[in-house]
Amino acid sequence: MRRSMVGGVAVATVALASPAFAIEAQKVAGALDVRQQPEVGLDVRLGLGSFTGDLGEDVGVGPLFSINADAQAWKYVGIEVGYELQRMPVDSRRIDDEDAGLWRNNLGLMAKAGPLIDEKWRPFVGAGVGLSYVDPSDGADGVYDSDWMTELPLAAGVDYRLGSVLFAGARATYRLLGGENMVDRPGTTSAAKGSLFNANLTLGGRF
């Protein structure tokens, strides 16, 4: 309960800061000497995902929520910055508590490249950097440790304009992780390693 309350506070804080995210994305675009009035927007994303490799052996697929600001800085290139919250269940083979899980809080920056087709479709690929804090719930903290991890996300997806303002989209993101020290491999003293794969749907607005 304590972990979920902390996550809820974090989400509420980020939601209240959404206009600031949009302004910050526009500032980033301006600092990179892009066109003077880039198209900016906000979106929310819902999806599922989990760790791969050794990290994923005892961690299940969990839901995620994110809120992001973006700026279409150049004709074919956009920039986005955002916050992502995710909770992944932990396999009961190592944890006695069936409701135990891992909370992941992430801040990330990504550049996306792709053409606008028929004034509606924008397929894209993206790459960026991020930092995550993973925190075990009360039932999992006997095996898992809290940990900071660097992320190098690689994404592919498509956005579709629903009108002059609204758009929807879908994407898959594979994240290369660094500094994973939250748990040892079963029966060893070596830290479990892996990556992170998430897929999500997007709904947002551009102005």
N, C-alpha and C positions, 0 to 999 in steps of 0.2 A: 504493500500500500504506500509506504514512504516513497519508493522509487517512482510509482505511477503519479503521485502528487507532484514530485519534482519535475517529471516529464510534462505534466499538465501546465505547471507554472511556466516552464520553458516555452511551450507552444503558445500560451497566451501572450507572453512577453514578445515573442517574435511576431505574432499577429498584429499586436499594437504598433510594432515598429515597421510594418510593411511599407508605409509611405516613405520612411527613411531609407529602406532598402532600394526603392525605386530611384530615389534621389542619388543614392550612392552609386548605383549602376550607371546612371547618367554621368556622374562625375568621373567614374573610371573611363567611360568612353571618351569624355572630353580630354582627360589627361593623356590619352593615346592618340590625340590629334585626329579624331574622326570627324564626320560631318557635324555641323553645328547643332542640328536638332535631330538626334537619333530617335527612332521609335522606341519607346520604353513600355514595359508592361510588368504585370504581376501574375503569378499563377500558383495553384496548389496542386499537389500530386498525391495520389494514393496508389500503393502497390504492395508487392511481396518480394521477399528475397532472403538470402542466407549466405553464410560463409561457404567457401569451397576448401578442398584440401583437408589437412589434419584438423583445422579449426571447425570444419563442417561435419566431422564424424559424429559429434554428440550435440550439435546445435541444429534445430529444425528451422523450417521456413517461417518467417514472421512478417507481420504487416508493417508498413512504413507510411509516414505522412511528411510532406515537406512543403515549404513556402519559399518562393523564389522571386527575385527581381531580375529583369533582363533588359538589355539595350541592343537594338539592331544597329551596331556601330558602323558597319560598312554594308555594301549591297549584299554581299554573300557571307558575311561574318557577324556573329552576335556574341555578346558577353553576358553571362548570368552569374549571380551570386545568391546563395541561399542557405537555408537551415533544414536539416532532415532529422527526424526522430523515428527510431525503429525499435521494435521489441521482438526478440527471437527466443523461442522456447528452448530449454535445455533438456536433453534426453534423460529420463529417469534412471538409466543404468548407472549414472555417476552421481545423481542428485536424488535425495529421498523425497523432496518436495515436488509433486507433479506440476505445480503452478510456477516453478522457478523459471527464470529467464534472464536474458541479457538486454539491457537498455543501451542503445547506441545514439549518441548525439553528435551530429556532424555539421561543420561549417565548410562550404566549398565554393570554389571559383572555377568556371569553365568557359572556354571559347568554343563556339559552334560554327560550322561552315556548311552551307548548303544553298541551293538556288530556290527562288520563288517560282513555282510553276502554276500557270493559269491564274495568277493572282490569289491562289487559295492554298496550294500545297507547298510545304517546305520540308523536304527530306533533309536530314543533316547527320553529320558525324561530329563528335566533340571530344575534347581532351582538357584536363585541368588538374587542379591540386585541391587537397582538402585535409582537414584534421578532425579526427573523431575521438570522443571519450566514451569508452565502453564500461558500463557499470553493472555488476551482477545484482539481481534481486536478493532479498534477505535469505531465500532458500538456496541460492546458488553460490553465496559468497564463501562457503567453506571449501570450494574447489576452484572457483574462478576469482581472479583479482581484477580490480579496476585498472584500466590501462588507457594510455593515450596512443593513438596510431596515426601515422601519416597515410594519406590515400592519393593515388594517381588514377582518377576515373577516366575511362574510355567509354563513350556513349554512341549509340546510333538510334535514330527514331524519325518520326515525322510529325509535323504540326499541320492542322487544317483550320483555315479561317471559317467561322460560322457566320460572320457578318463583318461590319466595319470595325467592331471592337473585340468581340469574343472569339476565342480559338480553343480547339481541343487537340490533344495529341497523345502519342504513345512512344515509349522509349525503353531500351534495355541498356543497363550500365554495368560494366565490369570494372572493378576497382582493384588495383594492385596495392597491397598493404605493406607498411613498413613498421617495425618496432612492436610486433605482436608478442606480448609477454603475459597474456592474461591467464594462460593455463598450460600445464605440461601435457605432453602426449601420455596416454595411459601406460603405466608401468615404466616410465622413463623420467629423467630430469631435464629433458630437452623441451623447449617451448614449442607448442603446436603452431604451425605456420599455415597460411592459406591466403585466399583472396575473398572478394565479396561480389556477389552477383545479385542485382535487383532489376525488376521490371515494374513499370508503373504507367498509369494513365494520368493525363494532364488536363486541367481546365483553367483558363485564364483570360486576361484581357490585355489589349494593347492600346496605347493612346499617344 
